[in-house]
Amino acid sequence: MTPSLSEFARRVPPFHVMALLERAQALSAQGHDVIHLEVGEPDFTTPEPVLAAIQDAVTHGCTGYTPAAGLPALREAIADDYRKRFGAQVSPAQVVVTPGASGALQLALAALLNPGDGVLLTDPGYPCNRQFVRLVGGEPQPVVLQAGNHFNVDSEAFMAQWQANTRVAMVASPDNPTGNMVPAEVLQQLAQGAQEKGGILLVDEIYQGLCYTQPASSVLAGSAPVLVINSFSKYFCMTGWRLGWLVAPEPLVPAIERLAQNLFLAPSTPAQYGALAALQEPTLTILEQRHQLLARRRQCLLNGLAHLKLPVVSRADGAFYVYVDVSDYTDDSFAFCANLLEKAKVAMTPGLDFGQGHDHRHFVRLAYTCSEARLTEALRRLEQYLESL
């Protein structure tokens, strides 16, 4: 007999975009030219200096376990990077290297939450965050952001949602799916507000560095206590190497390290040696060139959407996403994306994946993760599709 599933496993919803991705891959296998604007992974390979460092580590037998919190040299390098690039005073003792940002979030929530404790989360927001809260017995508490305000986070309105059982407030900057950045002063207001209520602010900075209208920053440059999760996936182009980190107030780190020992043992050792190279100047020069390329792609997409009179409802000033209102054409963004894929061979992500608090059926997310030529072709196909409706 097959054992029964846990309640958690039964309740985890699917990603709607995965059905579209599967269909897109099937169409590609049939020989169709599908343009992918649905996947949050640019068409960049891992930078050569990083690959060389990984190969060197493997060649020299650096393949055993590291300490659970990561290589001491990498923890120090991450702390130094905060000081040099963001003016944030971070001690290496605050840094815990993790198996991806997902591992960092799991450790942070496991360290902070008891069953029944609440976490304020933005809606729209990255859907997996809700499931990580539930995994440790917590209660996701969505804070609905308003399209009329470009899905901006308002600190007063956000903290007004704090409940008796709330322990953590979580925001992302830049954000998925909107691409919005939360202003530094708003982040400090949230951090101070959470501290006053006996809780703490947790900030997802995994798209840090991918900013287009203002310099990249970190909440850690402020004075209020916070936790930060980050990753080598997005800016550093190391998605498949599955390496991230957590920065926490130092008194929390021993417990977080014990959790890491029990849940993960250690992060990937070759990836950590690659990450050391990722934080050095040769790689940072490559990454800045790619950042500028993404900026041009962003402008290409924004110009094209304006021509099509499709409203971009977020500021889209970071990451590599735009959130678009398609309500003039549909009240079902999943059906819109499915039909667009079949008829125009352009893949997008329906808003249904990012929350439930307002009518996500009216929105789609586009990722400018392919070349300008491909974006231009996608916009041409989209225009033809809209004219056919």
C-alpha positions in Angstrom: 0.0 0.0 0.0 1.1 3.6 -0.7 1.5 5.6 2.5 -0.7 8.6 2.8 0.7 12.0 2.1 1.2 14.6 4.9 -1.2 17.5 5.1 1.7 19.8 4.1 2.4 17.8 0.9 -1.3 17.7 0.0 -1.6 21.5 0.4 1.4 22.6 -1.5 0.1 24.1 -4.7 1.7 23.6 -8.1 3.5 26.4 -10.0 1.1 27.3 -12.8 4.1 28.3 -14.9 5.5 24.8 -14.8 2.6 23.5 -16.9 3.4 26.3 -19.4 7.1 25.5 -19.3 6.5 21.8 -19.9 4.3 22.7 -22.9 6.9 25.2 -24.2 9.6 22.5 -24.0 7.4 20.1 -25.9 6.8 22.7 -28.6 10.5 23.3 -28.8 11.1 19.5 -29.1 8.7 19.5 -32.1 10.8 22.1 -33.8 8.9 25.3 -32.9 10.9 28.5 -32.1 9.7 29.3 -28.6 10.8 32.6 -27.0 11.2 32.1 -23.2 10.1 35.1 -21.1 8.9 32.9 -18.2 12.0 31.6 -16.5 13.9 33.7 -14.0 17.4 32.7 -15.3 19.3 34.9 -17.8 21.1 33.3 -20.7 24.5 33.9 -19.1 26.9 31.1 -18.2 28.8 31.0 -15.0 31.7 33.4 -15.4 35.0 31.8 -16.5 37.0 32.8 -13.4 34.4 31.0 -11.2 34.6 27.9 -13.3 38.4 27.9 -13.3 38.4 28.2 -9.5 35.9 25.3 -9.2 38.0 23.2 -11.5 41.2 24.0 -9.6 39.5 23.1 -6.3 38.3 19.7 -7.7 41.7 19.0 -9.3 43.4 19.6 -5.9 41.0 17.4 -4.0 39.0 20.1 -2.3 35.8 18.0 -2.3 35.2 17.1 1.3 32.9 18.6 3.8 33.5 22.2 5.0 32.2 23.6 8.3 28.5 23.7 8.4 28.6 27.6 8.2 30.9 27.5 5.2 34.5 28.1 4.4 35.9 30.7 6.9 37.6 32.4 3.9 34.3 32.7 2.1 32.5 34.0 5.2 35.2 36.7 5.5 35.0 37.5 1.8 31.2 38.0 1.9 31.6 40.3 4.9 34.3 42.3 3.1 32.1 42.6 0.1 29.3 44.2 2.2 31.9 46.7 3.5 33.4 47.5 0.1 30.4 47.6 -2.1 27.6 48.6 0.2 29.1 50.4 3.2 27.7 47.8 5.6 29.7 46.7 8.6 29.1 42.9 8.7 31.2 40.5 10.8 32.2 37.2 9.2 30.7 35.6 12.4 27.3 36.8 11.2 27.6 35.0 7.8 26.3 31.5 7.3 26.9 30.0 3.8 23.9 27.8 2.7 22.7 25.5 0.0 21.1 28.3 -2.0 19.0 31.1 -0.7 16.3 28.6 -0.1 18.5 26.9 2.4 19.2 30.3 4.0 15.4 31.0 4.3 14.8 27.6 5.8 17.4 28.1 8.4 16.2 31.6 9.3 12.6 30.5 9.7 13.5 27.4 11.6 15.6 29.5 14.0 12.8 32.1 14.6 9.4 30.4 14.4 7.4 28.2 16.7 4.3 26.4 15.3 1.6 29.0 14.9 3.9 32.0 14.7 3.1 34.4 11.8 5.2 35.9 9.0 4.1 39.0 7.2 4.7 38.4 3.4 4.0 40.7 0.4 1.3 39.7 -2.0 2.3 39.6 -4.8 5.5 37.8 -3.8 7.7 34.8 -4.5 5.3 31.8 -3.9 7.8 29.4 -2.3 8.2 31.7 0.7 4.7 30.9 1.9 5.6 27.2 1.7 8.8 27.6 3.7 6.8 29.3 6.4 4.3 26.4 6.5 7.1 23.8 6.5 8.2 24.9 10.0 4.6 25.2 11.2 4.3 29.0 10.7 1.4 31.0 9.4 1.9 33.1 6.3 0.2 36.4 6.7 -0.1 38.1 3.3 0.0 41.9 3.1 -1.8 42.8 -0.1 0.1 45.5 -2.2 -1.9 47.7 -4.5 -1.5 47.9 -8.2 -2.7 51.5 -8.1 0.4 52.2 -6.0 2.7 50.2 -8.4 2.9 47.5 -5.7 5.1 49.6 -3.5 5.7 48.7 0.1 4.3 51.3 2.5 5.9 50.8 5.9 3.0 52.1 7.9 0.4 50.1 6.1 2.6 47.0 6.1 3.3 47.1 9.9 -0.4 47.8 10.5 -1.0 44.2 9.5 1.2 42.9 12.4 -0.9 40.5 14.5 -0.6 39.1 18.0 1.2 36.0 16.7 3.4 37.7 14.1 7.1 37.2 14.7 8.7 38.1 11.4 8.1 40.6 8.6 9.6 39.6 5.2 10.1 41.7 2.1 12.3 41.4 -0.9 14.3 44.2 -2.6 14.5 43.9 -5.6 11.3 41.9 -5.7 10.0 39.0 -7.7 7.6 39.4 -9.6 7.4 43.1 -9.8 11.1 44.1 -10.0 10.5 46.8 -7.4 13.2 48.0 -5.0 12.1 49.0 -1.5 13.7 52.4 -0.6 16.4 52.3 2.1 14.3 54.5 4.5 11.3 52.2 4.2 13.4 49.2 5.0 14.8 50.9 8.1 11.2 51.9 9.1 10.2 48.2 8.8 13.2 47.0 10.7 12.6 49.4 13.5 8.9 48.7 13.6 9.4 44.9 13.8 12.0 45.4 16.6 9.5 47.6 18.6 6.9 44.8 18.3 9.4 42.2 19.6 10.0 40.6 16.1 12.5 41.1 13.3 12.6 42.0 9.7 13.9 39.4 7.2 15.0 40.8 3.8 15.5 38.8 0.6 18.3 40.5 -1.3 18.9 37.7 -3.9 18.6 40.2 -6.8 21.0 42.6 -5.1 23.2 44.3 -7.7 20.6 44.1 -10.5 19.4 47.6 -10.1 18.8 50.1 -12.9 17.4 53.4 -11.6 19.5 53.7 -8.4 22.7 52.2 -7.0 22.6 48.7 -5.4 22.3 48.8 -1.6 21.8 46.6 1.4 19.5 46.9 4.5 22.5 45.9 6.5 23.9 49.4 6.0 21.3 50.6 8.6 21.4 50.2 12.3 18.4 48.2 13.2 18.8 44.4 13.7 17.7 42.4 10.6 18.3 39.1 8.8 19.2 39.0 5.2 19.2 36.1 2.7 21.2 36.3 -0.5 22.4 34.0 -3.2 25.2 33.5 -5.8 22.5 32.5 -8.3 21.2 35.7 -9.9 23.8 38.5 -10.0 26.7 36.1 -9.9 25.2 33.8 -12.5 25.7 30.6 -10.5 22.1 29.2 -10.5 23.0 25.5 -10.8 25.7 25.6 -8.2 23.1 26.1 -5.5 24.9 28.4 -3.1 23.6 31.2 -0.9 24.1 32.8 2.4 22.4 34.2 5.5 23.4 37.2 7.5 22.0 37.2 11.0 22.5 39.0 14.3 25.5 37.3 15.9 23.6 35.9 19.0 21.4 33.9 16.6 24.3 32.3 14.7 25.2 29.4 17.0 21.6 28.1 16.8 21.5 28.6 13.1 24.8 26.8 12.7 23.4 23.8 14.7 20.4 23.7 12.5 22.7 23.8 9.4 24.6 20.9 10.8 21.5 18.8 11.2 19.6 19.8 8.1 22.4 20.2 5.5 25.7 19.2 7.0 27.5 21.7 4.8 27.1 23.6 1.5 28.7 22.4 -1.7 32.4 22.6 -1.4 33.4 23.2 -5.1 30.7 25.9 -5.3 32.2 27.7 -2.3 35.6 27.8 -4.0 33.9 29.2 -7.0 32.2 31.8 -4.9 35.5 33.0 -3.6 36.4 33.9 -7.2 33.0 35.4 -7.8 33.7 38.1 -5.2 37.0 39.1 -6.8 37.6 41.9 -9.3 37.9 39.9 -12.6 34.5 38.3 -12.0 32.9 41.5 -10.8 34.0 43.2 -14.0 32.3 40.6 -16.1 29.2 40.8 -13.9 28.9 44.6 -14.3 29.1 44.2 -18.1 26.2 41.7 -17.9 24.3 44.1 -15.6 24.6 46.8 -18.3 23.4 44.3 -20.9 20.3 43.6 -18.7 19.7 47.3 -18.4 19.5 47.6 -22.2 17.2 44.6 -22.4 15.0 46.2 -19.7 14.7 49.4 -21.7 14.0 47.4 -24.9 11.1 45.6 -23.2 9.7 48.7 -21.5 9.7 50.6 -24.9 8.0 47.7 -26.6 5.3 47.3 -24.0 4.6 51.1 -24.1 4.2 50.8 -27.9 1.7 48.1 -27.4 -0.1 50.1 -24.7 0.3 47.3 -22.2 0.7 48.9 -18.7 3.7 48.0 -16.6 2.1 48.2 -13.2 5.3 48.0 -11.2 8.4 50.3 -11.2 10.5 47.4 -12.4 13.7 49.1 -11.2 15.5 45.9 -10.3 15.9 42.1 -10.9 14.9 41.2 -14.5 11.1 41.2 -14.4 8.3 43.4 -15.4 4.7 42.9 -14.1 2.1 43.7 -16.8 -1.6 44.4 -16.8 -3.4 42.4 -19.5 -6.9 43.0 -18.2 -7.9 44.8 -21.4 -7.6 41.4 -23.1 -8.5 38.8 -20.5 -9.7 38.1 -17.0 -7.7 34.8 -16.9 -3.9 35.4 -17.2 -3.2 31.6 -17.3 -5.5 31.2 -20.3 -3.9 34.3 -21.9 -0.4 32.8 -21.4 -1.5 29.4 -22.6 -3.1 30.7 -25.8 -0.1 33.1 -26.5 2.2 30.1 -26.2 0.2 28.0 -28.6 -0.4 30.8 -31.2 2.7 33.0 -31.0 5.2 30.7 -29.3 6.0 33.2 -26.6 6.1 31.9 -23.0 5.2 34.2 -20.0 4.3 33.6 -16.4 0.7 34.1 -15.2 0.2 36.3 -12.1 -1.7 33.4 -10.4 1.6 32.1 -9.2 2.4 35.1 -7.1 -0.5 35.5 -4.7 -4.2 35.5 -4.0 -5.0 38.8 -2.3 -6.0 40.7 -5.4 -6.9 39.8 -8.9 -3.7 38.2 -10.1 -5.7 36.9 -13.1 -5.2 40.3 -14.7 -1.3 40.2 -14.6 1.6 38.5 -16.2 5.3 38.5 -15.5 7.8 38.9 -18.2 11.5 38.1 -17.7 14.0 39.9 -19.9 16.5 37.1 -19.7 17.1 36.7 -23.4 18.8 38.9 -26.0 17.5 42.2 -27.3 16.9 40.5 -30.7 14.8 37.8 -29.1 12.9 40.4 -27.0 12.2 42.4 -30.1 10.9 39.3 -31.9 8.7 38.4 -28.8 7.2 41.9 -28.9 6.4 41.6 -32.6 4.7 38.2 -32.0 2.8 39.6 -29.0 1.6 42.6 -31.1 0.3 40.2 -33.8 -1.4 38.1 -31.2 -3.1 41.0 -29.5 -4.4 42.3 -32.9 -6.0 38.9 -33.5 -8.1 39.0 -30.3 
